[in-house]
Amino acid sequence: MKNNKSVIYWLLSGCVLLFIMVTVGGITRLTNSGLSMTDWHLVTDTFPPLSEEKWNAAFDEYKKFPEYQKINIHNDFQLSDYKFIYFWEWFHRFIGRIIGLVFFVPFVYFLIKKKLDSSTIKKCCILLGMGAFQGFLGWFMVKSGLIDNPDVSHFRLSLHLTFAFITFAYTLWVALDLIYPDRKEVIAPLRKLARIAILFLIIQIIYGGFVAGLNAGLIHNHWPLMSDGQFIHESVVLEKNSWLLRLTEGKSGVQFVHRTLAYAVVGLIVFLYFKSKKYTLSLQQVNGINALVFIVFLQFTLGVITLLYSVPLWLGLSHQIMAFILLATMTYTLHRLSK
C-alpha cells in the first residue's frame, strides 16, 4: 500500500467526488432543476451567467422549451425562480467537469512517473471511458425532456443514475485492489451469495431511478400494504398493458417492484449474515457483513418513512445517499470475500 498511497488517495478522492455528484444530482431531480440548462457546451457554460443581461438571455432561451411552456408559465415563474433551478443543474455539470479533471490529469501524471502497473492502467482506462460515457448519458437524459414532454424519460434517468453508482463501485473496487494487494483463500459460497445480493441491489437502484423519474413515490403512501388490504394495488392488476409495461412504465407497478425488491435485498443480506457464521472469517470480512446488516435495515426503514411522508426533499435525498452507502459497503464486503 505504501508504494501506491498517492494512487489510492487519487482513486478515493474520485469516489468522494462521485458521491457528491450523485447527491447534487438527487437535489437537481427533487427540485425539478434538470431541464433549466437547455444546451450543453464543454467550455462556454463552465460558469453561470455573470450579468443580468446574460441571465435574461438564458431565461428567454428556457422559455422556448416544454417545461416552461406547459408547466412553469402557469406558476408565475420569474427570473429569480429560474436562477434557483439553474444553479443546481449548473452545479451538477460543474462537478462533472471537476471529476473529469481529477481523473484525467493525475492519471497522465502517474503514467509519466510510472506509478501504475499494467493491470491498474487498464482499469483506469476503463474508468476514464465510464466517466466520458456518464457525461453522454447525462445529456442523453436531459434531451428527452426538451422535445415534447416536459420531463425526462424515466428510463434514461435511471440509466444515468445507475451508471453513476456502478462507476463509483468500480472506482472503489480498483482502490481496494491497491489497498489490499495480498490474495487470500476465497470462500466461494459467501462470494456467490454476495454477488447475488449486489445484483439485486443494482436492480433495486434501477427501480429507484424509475420511481424518481415517474414520481411514483407520491402515490400509495401506505405501508406495509399499498392500500387497505392490497399487497399489490388493483390498478396494476386491472391495467390492460402487458405485465412488462405495467412493471416498468406504470407508476403503481414500478412502486410495487421497488417495494418488493427491498424485501429481497434485506433477505439476501440477512441470509449472508447467518451463513457467514459457519465460516472462520477475517476481521475485515466480519466487519463488512455486520455493517451491511445495519445499513440495509437503516435504508429499508428510511425508504418506508420516505414513502409514508410522500418524499419530502430531505428524506428523498437521504434515501438516495443511504443507497450509495449501502452499495459502497456491499462493494467492500464482496471485495473482501472475493480476494
KEPA-579751 format. One record per residue (C-alpha): residue number from 0; residue in one letter; x, y, z. Coordinates in pm, whole numbers. Example, Ala and Ser with C-alpha at 12.3 -4.5 7.8 and 13.67 -1.06 7.14 Angstrom:
% residues 2
<atom resi="0" resn="A" c1="1230" c2="-450" c3="780"/>
<atom resi="1" resn="S" c1="1367" c2="-106" c3="714"/>
//
This chain:
% residues 339
<atom resi="0" resn="M" c1="0" c2="0" c3="0"/>
<atom resi="1" resn="K" c1="286" c2="240" c3="79"/>
<atom resi="2" resn="N" c1="410" c2="234" c3="-281"/>
<atom resi="3" resn="N" c1="62" c2="312" c3="-411"/>
<atom resi="4" resn="K" c1="-53" c2="557" c3="-145"/>
<atom resi="5" resn="S" c1="-83" c2="856" c3="-380"/>
<atom resi="6" resn="V" c1="-271" c2="649" c3="-638"/>
<atom resi="7" resn="I" c1="-507" c2="517" c3="-370"/>
<atom resi="8" resn="Y" c1="-581" c2="870" c3="-245"/>
<atom resi="9" resn="W" c1="-645" c2="977" c3="-603"/>
<atom resi="10" resn="L" c1="-898" c2="698" c3="-658"/>
<atom resi="11" resn="L" c1="-1069" c2="754" c3="-323"/>
<atom resi="12" resn="S" c1="-1095" c2="1128" c3="-393"/>
<atom resi="13" resn="G" c1="-1271" c2="1029" c3="-716"/>
<atom resi="14" resn="C" c1="-1512" c2="818" c3="-509"/>
<atom resi="15" resn="V" c1="-1587" c2="1118" c3="-286"/>
<atom resi="16" resn="L" c1="-1650" c2="1343" c3="-588"/>
<atom resi="17" resn="L" c1="-1879" c2="1083" c3="-744"/>
<atom resi="18" resn="F" c1="-2071" c2="1066" c3="-417"/>
<atom resi="19" resn="I" c1="-2107" c2="1446" c3="-415"/>
<atom resi="20" resn="M" c1="-2215" c2="1448" c3="-778"/>
<atom resi="21" resn="V" c1="-2485" c2="1186" c3="-723"/>
<atom resi="22" resn="T" c1="-2607" c2="1376" c3="-417"/>
<atom resi="23" resn="V" c1="-2629" c2="1701" c3="-613"/>
<atom resi="24" resn="G" c1="-2797" c2="1506" c3="-893"/>
<atom resi="25" resn="G" c1="-3060" c2="1395" c3="-642"/>
<atom resi="26" resn="I" c1="-3121" c2="1755" c3="-538"/>
<atom resi="27" resn="T" c1="-3141" c2="1853" c3="-905"/>
<atom resi="28" resn="R" c1="-3408" c2="1593" c3="-966"/>
<atom resi="29" resn="L" c1="-3608" c2="1659" c3="-650"/>
<atom resi="30" resn="T" c1="-3612" c2="2036" c3="-716"/>
<atom resi="31" resn="N" c1="-3710" c2="1982" c3="-1082"/>
<atom resi="32" resn="S" c1="-3396" c2="2167" c3="-1194"/>
<atom resi="33" resn="G" c1="-3268" c2="1925" c3="-1456"/>
<atom resi="34" resn="L" c1="-3413" c2="2097" c3="-1762"/>
<atom resi="35" resn="S" c1="-3304" c2="2451" c3="-1674"/>
<atom resi="36" resn="M" c1="-2996" c2="2442" c3="-1900"/>
<atom resi="37" resn="T" c1="-3126" c2="2377" c3="-2249"/>
<atom resi="38" resn="D" c1="-2791" c2="2324" c3="-2420"/>
<atom resi="39" resn="W" c1="-2455" c2="2174" c3="-2342"/>
<atom resi="40" resn="H" c1="-2113" c2="2319" c3="-2412"/>
<atom resi="41" resn="L" c1="-1788" c2="2180" c3="-2283"/>
<atom resi="42" resn="V" c1="-1632" c2="2522" c3="-2210"/>
<atom resi="43" resn="T" c1="-1870" c2="2815" c3="-2257"/>
<atom resi="44" resn="D" c1="-2117" c2="2726" c3="-1980"/>
<atom resi="45" resn="T" c1="-1849" c2="2635" c3="-1726"/>
<atom resi="46" resn="F" c1="-1968" c2="2931" c3="-1518"/>
<atom resi="47" resn="P" c1="-2323" c2="3064" c3="-1478"/>
<atom resi="48" resn="P" c1="-2428" c2="3394" c3="-1642"/>
<atom resi="49" resn="L" c1="-2231" c2="3680" c3="-1489"/>
<atom resi="50" resn="S" c1="-2460" c2="3970" c3="-1581"/>
<atom resi="51" resn="E" c1="-2831" c2="4042" c3="-1568"/>
<atom resi="52" resn="E" c1="-2834" c2="4066" c3="-1946"/>
<atom resi="53" resn="K" c1="-2694" c2="3714" c3="-1982"/>
<atom resi="54" resn="W" c1="-2937" c2="3584" c3="-1720"/>
<atom resi="55" resn="N" c1="-3229" c2="3726" c3="-1916"/>
<atom resi="56" resn="A" c1="-3093" c2="3573" c3="-2237"/>
<atom resi="57" resn="A" c1="-3068" c2="3230" c3="-2071"/>
<atom resi="58" resn="F" c1="-3419" c2="3268" c3="-1927"/>
<atom resi="59" resn="D" c1="-3558" c2="3365" c3="-2268"/>
<atom resi="60" resn="E" c1="-3399" c2="3053" c3="-2416"/>
<atom resi="61" resn="Y" c1="-3554" c2="2839" c3="-2140"/>
<atom resi="62" resn="K" c1="-3897" c2="2983" c3="-2224"/>
<atom resi="63" resn="K" c1="-3881" c2="2817" c3="-2568"/>
<atom resi="64" resn="F" c1="-3898" c2="2467" c3="-2419"/>
<atom resi="65" resn="P" c1="-4185" c2="2248" c3="-2292"/>
<atom resi="66" resn="E" c1="-4116" c2="2273" c3="-1918"/>
<atom resi="67" resn="Y" c1="-4177" c2="2647" c3="-1918"/>
<atom resi="68" resn="Q" c1="-4449" c2="2648" c3="-2185"/>
<atom resi="69" resn="K" c1="-4656" c2="2367" c3="-2033"/>
<atom resi="70" resn="I" c1="-4586" c2="2398" c3="-1659"/>
<atom resi="71" resn="N" c1="-4399" c2="2699" c3="-1526"/>
<atom resi="72" resn="I" c1="-4574" c2="2962" c3="-1737"/>
<atom resi="73" resn="H" c1="-4881" c2="2892" c3="-1524"/>
<atom resi="74" resn="N" c1="-4691" c2="2916" c3="-1193"/>
<atom resi="75" resn="D" c1="-4590" c2="3283" c3="-1202"/>
<atom resi="76" resn="F" c1="-4235" c2="3162" c3="-1273"/>
<atom resi="77" resn="Q" c1="-3992" c2="3455" c3="-1251"/>
<atom resi="78" resn="L" c1="-3623" c2="3509" c3="-1321"/>
<atom resi="79" resn="S" c1="-3541" c2="3453" c3="-953"/>
<atom resi="80" resn="D" c1="-3708" c2="3111" c3="-972"/>
<atom resi="81" resn="Y" c1="-3513" c2="3031" c3="-1285"/>
<atom resi="82" resn="K" c1="-3184" c2="3126" c3="-1117"/>
<atom resi="83" resn="F" c1="-3258" c2="2876" c3="-840"/>
<atom resi="84" resn="I" c1="-3317" c2="2577" c3="-1069"/>
<atom resi="85" resn="Y" c1="-3034" c2="2687" c3="-1300"/>
<atom resi="86" resn="F" c1="-2788" c2="2679" c3="-1009"/>
<atom resi="87" resn="W" c1="-2848" c2="2314" c3="-926"/>
<atom resi="88" resn="E" c1="-2818" c2="2192" c3="-1285"/>
<atom resi="89" resn="W" c1="-2510" c2="2409" c3="-1342"/>
<atom resi="90" resn="F" c1="-2353" c2="2286" c3="-1017"/>
<atom resi="91" resn="H" c1="-2421" c2="1924" c3="-1116"/>
<atom resi="92" resn="R" c1="-2247" c2="1974" c3="-1450"/>
<atom resi="93" resn="F" c1="-1965" c2="2172" c3="-1291"/>
<atom resi="94" resn="I" c1="-1884" c2="1884" c3="-1054"/>
<atom resi="95" resn="G" c1="-1882" c2="1655" c3="-1359"/>
<atom resi="96" resn="R" c1="-1613" c2="1873" c3="-1516"/>
<atom resi="97" resn="I" c1="-1412" c2="1869" c3="-1193"/>
<atom resi="98" resn="I" c1="-1434" c2="1488" c3="-1183"/>
<atom resi="99" resn="G" c1="-1306" c2="1473" c3="-1540"/>
<atom resi="100" resn="L" c1="-1002" c2="1683" c3="-1448"/>
<atom resi="101" resn="V" c1="-941" c2="1497" c3="-1122"/>
<atom resi="102" resn="F" c1="-936" c2="1165" c3="-1307"/>
<atom resi="103" resn="F" c1="-751" c2="1263" c3="-1623"/>
<atom resi="104" resn="V" c1="-471" c2="1496" c3="-1505"/>
<atom resi="105" resn="P" c1="-336" c2="1275" c3="-1222"/>
<atom resi="106" resn="F" c1="-372" c2="971" c3="-1449"/>
<atom resi="107" resn="V" c1="-136" c2="1129" c3="-1701"/>
<atom resi="108" resn="Y" c1="100" c2="1229" c3="-1419"/>
<atom resi="109" resn="F" c1="106" c2="876" c3="-1274"/>
<atom resi="110" resn="L" c1="169" c2="735" c3="-1621"/>
<atom resi="111" resn="I" c1="468" c2="966" c3="-1672"/>
<atom resi="112" resn="K" c1="603" c2="883" c3="-1326"/>
<atom resi="113" resn="K" c1="543" c2="510" c3="-1391"/>
<atom resi="114" resn="K" c1="345" c2="465" c3="-1070"/>
<atom resi="115" resn="L" c1="82" c2="242" c3="-1232"/>
<atom resi="116" resn="D" c1="129" c2="-122" c3="-1324"/>
<atom resi="117" resn="S" c1="-24" c2="-260" c3="-1642"/>
<atom resi="118" resn="S" c1="-331" c2="-400" c3="-1465"/>
<atom resi="119" resn="T" c1="-409" c2="-67" c3="-1294"/>
<atom resi="120" resn="I" c1="-356" c2="122" c3="-1621"/>
<atom resi="121" resn="K" c1="-618" c2="-94" c3="-1792"/>
<atom resi="122" resn="K" c1="-863" c2="-43" c3="-1505"/>
<atom resi="123" resn="C" c1="-806" c2="334" c3="-1507"/>
<atom resi="124" resn="C" c1="-864" c2="349" c3="-1883"/>
<atom resi="125" resn="I" c1="-1196" c2="174" c3="-1823"/>
<atom resi="126" resn="L" c1="-1276" c2="433" c3="-1556"/>
<atom resi="127" resn="L" c1="-1199" c2="721" c3="-1792"/>
<atom resi="128" resn="G" c1="-1424" c2="564" c3="-2055"/>
<atom resi="129" resn="M" c1="-1701" c2="518" c3="-1798"/>
<atom resi="130" resn="G" c1="-1670" c2="883" c3="-1697"/>
<atom resi="131" resn="A" c1="-1700" c2="1003" c3="-2056"/>
<atom resi="132" resn="F" c1="-1998" c2="775" c3="-2117"/>
<atom resi="133" resn="Q" c1="-2163" c2="904" c3="-1799"/>
<atom resi="134" resn="G" c1="-2138" c2="1260" c3="-1934"/>
<atom resi="135" resn="F" c1="-2304" c2="1147" c3="-2255"/>
<atom resi="136" resn="L" c1="-2582" c2="973" c3="-2059"/>
<atom resi="137" resn="G" c1="-2648" c2="1296" c3="-1869"/>
<atom resi="138" resn="W" c1="-2710" c2="1493" c3="-2187"/>
<atom resi="139" resn="F" c1="-2898" c2="1197" c3="-2342"/>
<atom resi="140" resn="M" c1="-3131" c2="1210" c3="-2040"/>
<atom resi="141" resn="V" c1="-3183" c2="1589" c3="-2046"/>
<atom resi="142" resn="K" c1="-3251" c2="1587" c3="-2420"/>
<atom resi="143" resn="S" c1="-3555" c2="1363" c3="-2369"/>
<atom resi="144" resn="G" c1="-3726" c2="1643" c3="-2174"/>
<atom resi="145" resn="L" c1="-3661" c2="1919" c3="-2425"/>
<atom resi="146" resn="I" c1="-3874" c2="1796" c3="-2715"/>
<atom resi="147" resn="D" c1="-4245" c2="1746" c3="-2637"/>
<atom resi="148" resn="N" c1="-4280" c2="1608" c3="-2286"/>
<atom resi="149" resn="P" c1="-4162" c2="1850" c3="-2011"/>
<atom resi="150" resn="D" c1="-4000" c2="1570" c3="-1815"/>
<atom resi="151" resn="V" c1="-3707" c2="1339" c3="-1881"/>
<atom resi="152" resn="S" c1="-3753" c2="975" c3="-1972"/>
<atom resi="153" resn="H" c1="-3752" c2="768" c3="-1655"/>
<atom resi="154" resn="F" c1="-3556" c2="500" c3="-1843"/>
<atom resi="155" resn="R" c1="-3282" c2="748" c3="-1930"/>
<atom resi="156" resn="L" c1="-3283" c2="896" c3="-1580"/>
<atom resi="157" resn="S" c1="-3243" c2="552" c3="-1427"/>
<atom resi="158" resn="L" c1="-2966" c2="463" c3="-1671"/>
<atom resi="159" resn="H" c1="-2780" c2="785" c3="-1584"/>
<atom resi="160" resn="L" c1="-2824" c2="727" c3="-1209"/>
<atom resi="161" resn="T" c1="-2739" c2="357" c3="-1210"/>
<atom resi="162" resn="F" c1="-2430" c2="402" c3="-1424"/>
<atom resi="163" resn="A" c1="-2306" c2="666" c3="-1178"/>
<atom resi="164" resn="F" c1="-2348" c2="414" c3="-896"/>
<atom resi="165" resn="I" c1="-2165" c2="146" c3="-1097"/>
<atom resi="166" resn="T" c1="-1882" c2="386" c3="-1184"/>
<atom resi="167" resn="F" c1="-1843" c2="465" c3="-815"/>
<atom resi="168" resn="A" c1="-1842" c2="95" c3="-722"/>
<atom resi="169" resn="Y" c1="-1581" c2="13" c3="-984"/>
<atom resi="170" resn="T" c1="-1361" c2="306" c3="-875"/>
<atom resi="171" resn="L" c1="-1380" c2="183" c3="-517"/>
<atom resi="172" resn="W" c1="-1301" c2="-171" c3="-631"/>
<atom resi="173" resn="V" c1="-984" c2="-55" c3="-813"/>
<atom resi="174" resn="A" c1="-876" c2="135" c3="-499"/>
<atom resi="175" resn="L" c1="-941" c2="-173" c3="-284"/>
<atom resi="176" resn="D" c1="-724" c2="-382" c3="-517"/>
<atom resi="177" resn="L" c1="-436" c2="-149" c3="-429"/>
<atom resi="178" resn="I" c1="-519" c2="-120" c3="-59"/>
<atom resi="179" resn="Y" c1="-531" c2="-499" c3="-20"/>
<atom resi="180" resn="P" c1="-277" c2="-639" c3="-267"/>
<atom resi="181" resn="D" c1="-244" c2="-974" c3="-85"/>
<atom resi="182" resn="R" c1="-471" c2="-1251" c3="-206"/>
<atom resi="183" resn="K" c1="-632" c2="-1492" c3="39"/>
<atom resi="184" resn="E" c1="-839" c2="-1808" c3="6"/>
<atom resi="185" resn="V" c1="-1182" c2="-1731" c3="-139"/>
<atom resi="186" resn="I" c1="-1492" c2="-1855" c3="46"/>
<atom resi="187" resn="A" c1="-1688" c2="-1945" c3="-267"/>
<atom resi="188" resn="P" c1="-2039" c2="-1990" c3="-115"/>
<atom resi="189" resn="L" c1="-2026" c2="-1648" c3="55"/>
<atom resi="190" resn="R" c1="-1883" c2="-1481" c3="-252"/>
<atom resi="191" resn="K" c1="-2161" c2="-1626" c3="-468"/>
<atom resi="192" resn="L" c1="-2427" c2="-1507" c3="-225"/>
<atom resi="193" resn="A" c1="-2269" c2="-1160" c3="-204"/>
<atom resi="194" resn="R" c1="-2267" c2="-1140" c3="-586"/>
<atom resi="195" resn="I" c1="-2637" c2="-1225" c3="-596"/>
<atom resi="196" resn="A" c1="-2705" c2="-963" c3="-328"/>
<atom resi="197" resn="I" c1="-2519" c2="-688" c3="-515"/>
<atom resi="198" resn="L" c1="-2701" c2="-782" c3="-836"/>
<atom resi="199" resn="F" c1="-3037" c2="-742" c3="-662"/>
<atom resi="200" resn="L" c1="-2916" c2="-415" c3="-511"/>
<atom resi="201" resn="I" c1="-2828" c2="-279" c3="-855"/>
<atom resi="202" resn="I" c1="-3171" c2="-380" c3="-988"/>
<atom resi="203" resn="Q" c1="-3322" c2="-204" c3="-686"/>
<atom resi="204" resn="I" c1="-3121" c2="110" c3="-773"/>
<atom resi="205" resn="I" c1="-3253" c2="87" c3="-1131"/>
<atom resi="206" resn="Y" c1="-3607" c2="79" c3="-998"/>
<atom resi="207" resn="G" c1="-3526" c2="362" c3="-761"/>
<atom resi="208" resn="G" c1="-3448" c2="563" c3="-1075"/>
<atom resi="209" resn="F" c1="-3781" c2="457" c3="-1226"/>
<atom resi="210" resn="V" c1="-3964" c2="568" c3="-911"/>
<atom resi="211" resn="A" c1="-3787" c2="905" c3="-917"/>
<atom resi="212" resn="G" c1="-3843" c2="956" c3="-1289"/>
<atom resi="213" resn="L" c1="-4215" c2="877" c3="-1270"/>
<atom resi="214" resn="N" c1="-4270" c2="1047" c3="-930"/>
<atom resi="215" resn="A" c1="-4411" c2="712" c3="-824"/>
<atom resi="216" resn="G" c1="-4332" c2="780" c3="-461"/>
<atom resi="217" resn="L" c1="-4613" c2="1035" c3="-447"/>
<atom resi="218" resn="I" c1="-4885" c2="767" c3="-467"/>
<atom resi="219" resn="H" c1="-4984" c2="472" c3="-245"/>
<atom resi="220" resn="N" c1="-4825" c2="629" c3="60"/>
<atom resi="221" resn="H" c1="-4905" c2="337" c3="287"/>
<atom resi="222" resn="W" c1="-4705" c2="51" c3="436"/>
<atom resi="223" resn="P" c1="-4680" c2="-246" c3="453"/>
<atom resi="224" resn="L" c1="-4969" c2="-270" c3="202"/>
<atom resi="225" resn="M" c1="-5009" c2="-42" c3="-98"/>
<atom resi="226" resn="S" c1="-5361" c2="38" c3="16"/>
<atom resi="227" resn="D" c1="-5619" c2="-111" c3="251"/>
<atom resi="228" resn="G" c1="-5593" c2="-486" c3="214"/>
<atom resi="229" resn="Q" c1="-5388" c2="-480" c3="-109"/>
<atom resi="230" resn="F" c1="-5032" c2="-610" c3="-128"/>
<atom resi="231" resn="I" c1="-5029" c2="-518" c3="-498"/>
<atom resi="232" resn="H" c1="-5254" c2="-230" c3="-594"/>
<atom resi="233" resn="E" c1="-5559" c2="-317" c3="-807"/>
<atom resi="234" resn="S" c1="-5455" c2="-62" c3="-1069"/>
<atom resi="235" resn="V" c1="-5158" c2="-284" c3="-1154"/>
<atom resi="236" resn="V" c1="-5373" c2="-595" c3="-1187"/>
<atom resi="237" resn="L" c1="-5652" c2="-427" c3="-1387"/>
<atom resi="238" resn="E" c1="-5426" c2="-237" c3="-1627"/>
<atom resi="239" resn="K" c1="-5465" c2="-359" c3="-1986"/>
<atom resi="240" resn="N" c1="-5098" c2="-331" c3="-2089"/>
<atom resi="241" resn="S" c1="-4862" c2="-627" c3="-2076"/>
<atom resi="242" resn="W" c1="-4710" c2="-710" c3="-1740"/>
<atom resi="243" resn="L" c1="-4371" c2="-589" c3="-1867"/>
<atom resi="244" resn="L" c1="-4515" c2="-243" c3="-1935"/>
<atom resi="245" resn="R" c1="-4713" c2="-242" c3="-1610"/>
<atom resi="246" resn="L" c1="-4399" c2="-309" c3="-1409"/>
<atom resi="247" resn="T" c1="-4166" c2="-73" c3="-1598"/>
<atom resi="248" resn="E" c1="-4384" c2="219" c3="-1710"/>
<atom resi="249" resn="G" c1="-4683" c2="229" c3="-1474"/>
<atom resi="250" resn="K" c1="-4637" c2="429" c3="-1154"/>
<atom resi="251" resn="S" c1="-4815" c2="172" c3="-938"/>
<atom resi="252" resn="G" c1="-4630" c2="-120" c3="-1096"/>
<atom resi="253" resn="V" c1="-4290" c2="45" c3="-1060"/>
<atom resi="254" resn="Q" c1="-4356" c2="128" c3="-695"/>
<atom resi="255" resn="F" c1="-4471" c2="-231" c3="-633"/>
<atom resi="256" resn="V" c1="-4147" c2="-374" c3="-774"/>
<atom resi="257" resn="H" c1="-3936" c2="-126" c3="-576"/>
<atom resi="258" resn="R" c1="-4121" c2="-221" c3="-255"/>
<atom resi="259" resn="T" c1="-4087" c2="-594" c3="-320"/>
<atom resi="260" resn="L" c1="-3721" c2="-582" c3="-418"/>
<atom resi="261" resn="A" c1="-3648" c2="-408" c3="-88"/>
<atom resi="262" resn="Y" c1="-3758" c2="-721" c3="96"/>
<atom resi="263" resn="A" c1="-3540" c2="-934" c3="-133"/>
<atom resi="264" resn="V" c1="-3229" c2="-720" c3="-73"/>
<atom resi="265" resn="V" c1="-3282" c2="-729" c3="305"/>
<atom resi="266" resn="G" c1="-3345" c2="-1103" c3="296"/>
<atom resi="267" resn="L" c1="-3030" c2="-1179" c3="95"/>
<atom resi="268" resn="I" c1="-2808" c2="-972" c3="325"/>
<atom resi="269" resn="V" c1="-2958" c2="-1130" c3="637"/>
<atom resi="270" resn="F" c1="-2907" c2="-1475" c3="480"/>
<atom resi="271" resn="L" c1="-2545" c2="-1381" c3="404"/>
<atom resi="272" resn="Y" c1="-2500" c2="-1280" c3="769"/>
<atom resi="273" resn="F" c1="-2629" c2="-1609" c3="911"/>
<atom resi="274" resn="K" c1="-2449" c2="-1821" c3="651"/>
<atom resi="275" resn="S" c1="-2121" c2="-1644" c3="732"/>
<atom resi="276" resn="K" c1="-2143" c2="-1778" c3="1088"/>
<atom resi="277" resn="K" c1="-2045" c2="-2121" c3="953"/>
<atom resi="278" resn="Y" c1="-1702" c2="-1999" c3="842"/>
<atom resi="279" resn="T" c1="-1393" c2="-1858" c3="1005"/>
<atom resi="280" resn="L" c1="-1367" c2="-1506" c3="864"/>
<atom resi="281" resn="S" c1="-1115" c2="-1227" c3="884"/>
<atom resi="282" resn="L" c1="-1194" c2="-915" c3="1085"/>
<atom resi="283" resn="Q" c1="-1245" c2="-720" c3="760"/>
<atom resi="284" resn="Q" c1="-1498" c2="-973" c3="633"/>
<atom resi="285" resn="V" c1="-1687" c2="-982" c3="962"/>
<atom resi="286" resn="N" c1="-1697" c2="-602" c3="985"/>
<atom resi="287" resn="G" c1="-1816" c2="-573" c3="626"/>
<atom resi="288" resn="I" c1="-2104" c2="-818" c3="675"/>
<atom resi="289" resn="N" c1="-2206" c2="-666" c3="1009"/>
<atom resi="290" resn="A" c1="-2207" c2="-318" c3="856"/>
<atom resi="291" resn="L" c1="-2418" c2="-447" c3="568"/>
<atom resi="292" resn="V" c1="-2688" c2="-574" c3="801"/>
<atom resi="293" resn="F" c1="-2702" c2="-248" c3="993"/>
<atom resi="294" resn="I" c1="-2707" c2="-27" c3="683"/>
<atom resi="295" resn="V" c1="-2964" c2="-232" c3="490"/>
<atom resi="296" resn="F" c1="-3211" c2="-215" c3="780"/>
<atom resi="297" resn="L" c1="-3145" c2="157" c3="812"/>
<atom resi="298" resn="Q" c1="-3205" c2="202" c3="440"/>
<atom resi="299" resn="F" c1="-3522" c2="-8" c3="450"/>
<atom resi="300" resn="T" c1="-3660" c2="200" c3="738"/>
<atom resi="301" resn="L" c1="-3566" c2="521" c3="562"/>
<atom resi="302" resn="G" c1="-3743" c2="403" c3="247"/>
<atom resi="303" resn="V" c1="-4063" c2="331" c3="437"/>
<atom resi="304" resn="I" c1="-4058" c2="671" c3="610"/>
<atom resi="305" resn="T" c1="-3985" c2="846" c3="280"/>
<atom resi="306" resn="L" c1="-4289" c2="677" c3="126"/>
<atom resi="307" resn="L" c1="-4520" c2="747" c3="419"/>
<atom resi="308" resn="Y" c1="-4432" c2="1119" c3="409"/>
<atom resi="309" resn="S" c1="-4469" c2="1141" c3="28"/>
<atom resi="310" resn="V" c1="-4100" c2="1202" c3="-50"/>
<atom resi="311" resn="P" c1="-4008" c2="1540" c3="101"/>
<atom resi="312" resn="L" c1="-3678" c2="1672" c3="-36"/>
<atom resi="313" resn="W" c1="-3463" c2="1588" c3="266"/>
<atom resi="314" resn="L" c1="-3600" c2="1235" c3="302"/>
<atom resi="315" resn="G" c1="-3577" c2="1158" c3="-69"/>
<atom resi="316" resn="L" c1="-3218" c2="1279" c3="-71"/>
<atom resi="317" resn="S" c1="-3133" c2="1086" c3="247"/>
<atom resi="318" resn="H" c1="-3275" c2="768" c3="94"/>
<atom resi="319" resn="Q" c1="-3056" c2="811" c3="-215"/>
<atom resi="320" resn="I" c1="-2744" c2="885" c3="-6"/>
<atom resi="321" resn="M" c1="-2805" c2="576" c3="205"/>
<atom resi="322" resn="A" c1="-2836" c2="367" c3="-112"/>
<atom resi="323" resn="F" c1="-2493" c2="496" c3="-208"/>
<atom resi="324" resn="I" c1="-2351" c2="399" c3="131"/>
<atom resi="325" resn="L" c1="-2514" c2="56" c3="105"/>
<atom resi="326" resn="L" c1="-2356" c2="-4" c3="-237"/>
<atom resi="327" resn="A" c1="-2017" c2="108" c3="-106"/>
<atom resi="328" resn="T" c1="-2043" c2="-135" c3="187"/>
<atom resi="329" resn="M" c1="-2162" c2="-412" c3="-43"/>
<atom resi="330" resn="T" c1="-1869" c2="-350" c3="-278"/>
<atom resi="331" resn="Y" c1="-1620" c2="-358" c3="10"/>
<atom resi="332" resn="T" c1="-1770" c2="-677" c3="153"/>
<atom resi="333" resn="L" c1="-1775" c2="-853" c3="-185"/>
<atom resi="334" resn="H" c1="-1414" c2="-749" c3="-244"/>
<atom resi="335" resn="R" c1="-1308" c2="-891" c3="93"/>
<atom resi="336" resn="L" c1="-1497" c2="-1214" c3="24"/>
<atom resi="337" resn="S" c1="-1351" c2="-1240" c3="-326"/>
<atom resi="338" resn="K" c1="-985" c2="-1159" c3="-268"/>
//
